[in-house]
Amino acid sequence: MDTSFEVQPLEESVVEIVLPKTPQKCAQCDYTTTGTFNLKRHIMKKHDKDTGGREQPMHYREFLCDECGLQYNSAFALARHKRCTHDPSLVNFICPTCGREYKRQDNFCRHLTTHTNPTHLAGTKTVQCTYEGCEKRFSKQWCMNRHIAGVHHRQTFTCHACNKRYKSKSALAYHVNHSH
């Protein structure tokens, strides 16, 4: 039995297939394009009421957290988010230097480097939290704003049908539309 075979260079064994681009027409207006992706993007941006005119990839809408309304591009990313953010039984990683808590080890390890960062150690945290009674300081204004929004202004939106609470109006709307 002969088991030998002839090896051809890669460029000779690859056949290039070129498909003709057929025009794609929007059913709702006069827009025409040669790509399906472009047509989907156009419809999403110009005609989809759910996005409010914001361009948003189709696949992001498929993986929406029903707890807080955050959107993800894969089922894996959504599952990781739910596990790390909404699972109260998950063990927290606590920084021994400042006491900050993390549910994901990669974020915790990234945070630990801030305690060896020269900017962090030099005492350049000149922006004081403006919330009465809070002594927290930050190196940047946007860090303080994020802190105030996340810690001091935890506004929630409550479903009147089941009393579930959500962090955003859009998350509550999604819940109401899909659950009641």
PEJOUR-V282961 format. One record per backbone hydrogen bond with DSSP energy under -1.0 kcal/mol. CO is the residue of the C=O (numbers start at 0). NH is the residue of the N-H. E is the energy in kcal/mol with one decimal. If there is no record, write none. Layout:
CO;NH;E
CO;NH;E
This chain:
8;11;-1.1
8;12;-1.1
9;13;-1.1
23;32;-2.6
30;25;-2.7
32;23;-4.2
34;38;-1.8
35;39;-2.6
36;40;-2.6
37;41;-2.3
38;42;-2.6
39;43;-2.5
40;44;-2.4
41;45;-3.1
42;46;-2.2
42;47;-1.3
50;53;-1.8
56;59;-1.0
57;60;-1.1
62;71;-2.6
64;68;-2.0
69;64;-3.1
73;77;-1.9
74;78;-2.6
75;79;-2.6
76;80;-2.3
77;81;-2.7
78;82;-2.5
79;83;-2.9
80;84;-2.8
81;85;-1.7
86;89;-1.3
92;101;-2.3
94;98;-1.9
99;94;-2.7
101;92;-4.1
103;107;-2.0
104;108;-2.8
105;109;-1.9
106;110;-2.2
107;111;-2.1
110;113;-2.1
111;114;-1.2
112;115;-1.5
116;120;-2.3
117;121;-2.0
118;123;-1.0
123;125;-1.7
126;137;-2.7
130;133;-2.1
135;128;-2.7
137;126;-2.7
139;143;-1.4
140;144;-2.4
141;145;-2.3
142;146;-2.2
143;147;-2.8
144;148;-2.4
145;149;-2.5
146;150;-2.8
147;151;-1.1
147;152;-2.2
152;154;-2.3
156;165;-2.4
158;162;-2.1
163;158;-2.9
165;156;-3.0
167;171;-1.8
168;172;-2.7
169;173;-2.3
170;174;-2.2
171;175;-2.8
172;176;-2.5
173;177;-1.8
174;178;-2.0
175;179;-1.6
